[in-house]
Amino acid sequence: QWLNNIDIAVIRFQAPGTKVDCDDYALELQHKAMSDGYIMSFEVIYPDEYNKLFKNGRLPPNSIHAINSVVIGNDVYYIEPQTHEIVYVAHLD
């Protein structure tokens, strides 16, 4: 529910005219989560894993991408900060 109400169209730490890319979105979402009292991690993911898990995008080979991750209870989820797509990753324990 929290994620549905977040708009990261404005990246607060970018100078006007500066290129905004995936790490900027992931850092901004992490900052917004922290300011609202949530713990959210910054993750780097490789194309094989990203393309296997996420349905709304494809990464080219030999690239990396920045996303976020959260732990809710004993479950780990990845969040694509640019589309808000959430994928289940693992159950801990």
C-alpha positions in Angstrom: 0.0 0.0 0.0 2.8 2.4 0.9 4.5 1.8 -2.5 1.3 2.6 -4.4 1.3 6.1 -2.9 4.9 6.9 -3.7 5.8 9.1 -6.7 9.5 9.2 -7.5 9.2 11.2 -10.7 11.3 13.9 -9.0 14.7 12.8 -7.9 15.6 15.2 -5.2 19.4 15.0 -5.4 19.8 15.5 -9.1 20.9 18.8 -10.6 18.6 20.1 -13.4 19.6 18.6 -16.7 21.5 15.7 -15.2 20.7 12.2 -16.6 18.7 10.1 -14.2 19.1 6.4 -14.3 18.3 3.2 -12.3 20.6 3.9 -9.3 19.0 7.3 -8.8 15.5 5.8 -8.7 16.6 3.1 -6.3 18.4 5.5 -4.0 15.4 7.9 -4.0 13.0 5.1 -3.2 15.3 4.0 -0.4 15.3 7.6 1.0 11.6 7.9 0.8 11.1 4.6 2.6 13.5 5.7 5.4 11.8 9.0 5.8 8.5 7.1 6.3 10.1 4.7 8.8 10.7 1.7 6.6 13.9 -0.2 6.0 14.6 -0.7 2.3 17.9 -1.9 0.8 19.7 -0.9 -2.4 20.6 -3.9 -4.6 22.6 -4.5 -7.8 21.1 -7.2 -10.0 22.5 -8.9 -13.1 20.4 -9.5 -16.3 20.0 -13.3 -15.9 18.3 -12.9 -12.5 16.4 -9.7 -13.3 15.0 -11.1 -16.6 14.0 -14.4 -14.8 12.1 -12.5 -12.0 10.7 -9.3 -13.4 8.0 -9.4 -16.1 7.8 -5.7 -17.0 11.3 -5.2 -18.4 14.3 -6.8 -19.9 18.0 -6.1 -19.3 20.5 -6.5 -22.0 23.4 -9.0 -21.4 26.6 -7.6 -19.8 24.7 -4.9 -17.9 23.8 -4.3 -14.3 20.7 -2.7 -12.8 19.8 -1.1 -9.5 16.7 -2.2 -7.6 15.5 -2.2 -4.0 14.8 -5.1 -1.6 12.8 -5.4 1.6 12.3 -8.1 4.2 8.7 -8.4 5.4 8.4 -11.0 8.2 10.5 -13.8 6.9 10.0 -13.1 3.2 12.3 -11.2 0.9 11.0 -9.1 -2.0 12.7 -7.1 -4.8 11.1 -3.9 -6.0 11.7 -2.3 -9.4 11.8 1.4 -8.4 10.9 2.7 -11.8 7.8 0.6 -12.3 7.0 -0.4 -8.7 6.9 -4.1 -9.8 7.3 -6.3 -6.8 8.6 -9.9 -6.9 9.0 -12.5 -4.3 12.5 -13.7 -3.9 12.8 -16.1 -0.9 11.6 -17.2 2.5 14.1 -17.0 5.3 14.4 -19.7 7.9 
